[in-house]
Amino acid sequence: MNYTKLNLTQWSRKNQFEFFKKYDNPFFNICSFLDVTELYKLCKQREVSFSTALLFASIDSANKIKEFRYRLKGDGVVVYDSIYAGSTILNDDETFNFCYFEYNSDFAAFNKNALVQIENSQNNSVEFDGRNQELNIIHFSTIPWISFTSFSNPRNYKTNDSIPKIVFGKYYEKEGRKYMPISVEVHHALMDGLHLGQYLEKLQNLLNYPNFIR
């Protein structure tokens, strides 16, 4: 959980930060779609979980965009060295639990740990713990029953929340390709549409060429 404090006086976005941090709701949301065709085919060929591979691609891309590692802390901003993924997991009784996936740039190691965490979650051997005190995380969720075109997340406005939230929907097919809706919600004091666009571009490139699956 290593981080450095951002020097606000030398930050090029200082004015934007000061402006948007005063908002009652400083988050903005963009819904788009991802072409997951190549990732889906390779996962089927290699007998790898598609959802785990997608989660890896998502958190790997986020770690490579520094603005996704920015968080509000006190009156300032900190930059984490790395961030990990927290995702909702459906249980057998149709409830859900929070499951946590430590970031590893090696997919094989990430996947091995993810399988253990998912099994523990579905066996109800872990507590329903939102880890509300941890900042070096991105909140993920999947709504595999709906191909949505808009989305909103629950927010606790009593906290100084600045954690991005990413949601995937049900993929659909068009002209032989598979597309999946994605919602990305981020804090406008910490980033702009430019940075969110960079994230989606990086993620799409990784999905087009999923060479991380050996």
N, C-alpha and C positions, 0 to 999 in steps of 0.2 A: 504494500500500500504506500509506496514511496511517491512523493510529489514535491514539486517546487512551487513557490509562490510567484504569481505573475506580477511583474512590475507594471502597475497600471499607468504610471506616468509616461512610460515609453511604449505603451500599447497603442497601435494604430487605431483600434476600435474603442478607445477610451470614451469618446463622446457618445457613441452608440450604446456602450455599456451603461453609462450614467443615465441615459435617457430611458432605456427599456427596463432597467432593474426596478424602477419606481412603479411599473404597471401592476395592477391587481392580477391580471393574467398575462404574463410576459411570454407565454408559449405560443409558437405557431406550428401548424400541422400541414404537411403535404402528403397527399395520397397519389401514388403512381402505380406502375406495374413493372414486373421484372420478367424477362424471358428466361425461364428455368429449364428449357428443353435439353441443353447439353448436360447440365448437372444431373437432371433426372435420368437421362439415358446412361450416363456413366455410373451413377449409383446403382442402377439396376444390373448393369454388367458386372460390377465389382461386389454386389450384394452388401452395399453400405446404406445405412439409414439416410434417406433423403433429407429428413428434417434436421438431423444432426449435422449433415454436411452444409445445409443452408445456414444453420446457426453459426457454424464455424466461419463460413464466408462472410457473414454479416459482422461478427465481432472482430474478425481479422481486418476487414475494411475499415471499421470504426477506429480501431487502434492506430491506423495509418493516417487518419485525419486528426490533427492535434486538437482542433476545436471540439471534437467529440470526447476529448479527455479533460476538457475544462469543467470545473465545478465551482459553484459559489461556496465559500467557506468564511463565516464571519462577515466582515465588511469587504473582503477581497475575493480574489479568484486564484484557485490552485490548478496546476497542471499535473495530472497523474502520469507516471511512467507507463502504465498499462491499465486497462480496464477489463472486467470480466462480464459474463452474461448471467442474468437471472431470468428464468423463463417459467411460465405457467406450464404445468404438466397435468394431463387428465388422468384421474384415478379410475379404477374399475367400478367404483360406486357412483360415477359421474360427478363427483366433486373434483376440485383441482388442488394442487399443491404448488408451492414455489420450489424450483429446483435451480441449483447454482452450478455454473460451469467455469472453472478457472481457465483463463486464457493461456493457450500454448500455441506458438506459431507453427508447430508440427501437428498436422491433422491427425496422424495416427495416435499420438499421445492424447490429444484433445478428445478424440472419439472414444478411446479406451476409458478415460475418466468419465465421459458423458454417459456411457452405458451403465456404469456403476451408480452414478447419481440418479439416473432415471429409474433404475430398478429399486433403489432404496426409497425413492419418492413414492412409487406406485405400491410398494409394500407397506406404506405408512410407517416406515421406520425412521422418518425424520419429522420434526415438528413443523407446523404451519408458521413459518418465520419469514417475515417480509424484509428482514435486515435493513430496517429503516434508518439505522445510524451510519450505514456504509455508503460512501459517495462514488467509489471507483467501480461503478457498475452501470450497465444499461439494462433497462427492463424490457424484456421481450414477451410477446404472447402470440398465439396462433388461433385464428378462428377458421378452422378447416371446413366449415359447413357453409360459408358465405363468401362470395366474391364481391367484396364491398367496394364502393367508390368514395366513401367518406368514413371518417372515424373520429371518435373523441375518447379520451382516457379519463378515468377518475383522478382527481387531484385533491390533495390536502393543502389548502391555502394557509393553514396555520404553520406550515413548515417553510423553510427556505429552499424548497425543492428546485433542483436544476438538472435532474437526471433525464437523459433522453429516453423516450419510449418508442419501441418499434414493434409493429404488429403485422403479421402475415395473414393472408386470407386463403380461400380455396382457389386452387389453380384452375384455369379453363383452357380449352384448346381452340385455336383459330388458325386455319390454313396450315395445319400440320405442326404448329408450334404450341408450346405450353407457356402460359402467362400466369403470373401470380400477383395479386394486389399487395401493396405494401403501404403502410402508414408510418410516417416518421414525425415525431413531435419533439421539438427542441426549444430551449430557452433562448429568446431573441437577444438577451443581454450578452450571451456568450457566442452566438454565431448568427450568420445570415443565410439567406437562400443559396448564396454562392457555395457555402461550405456543405450544405445539405446536398446540393447538386453534385459536388465533388465526391461525396460519400456514395451516392447512388451510381455515379459513373464508375467508380472503383469497384463497387459491388457487382455491377453488371458485367464488367470486364472479367472478374473472377468467375462468374457463373458461365460466361461464354467459353472460358478456357480453364476448367477446374483441374489444373495439373497438380493441385495439392493432394488429390486422391491417387495413391500409388497402386 
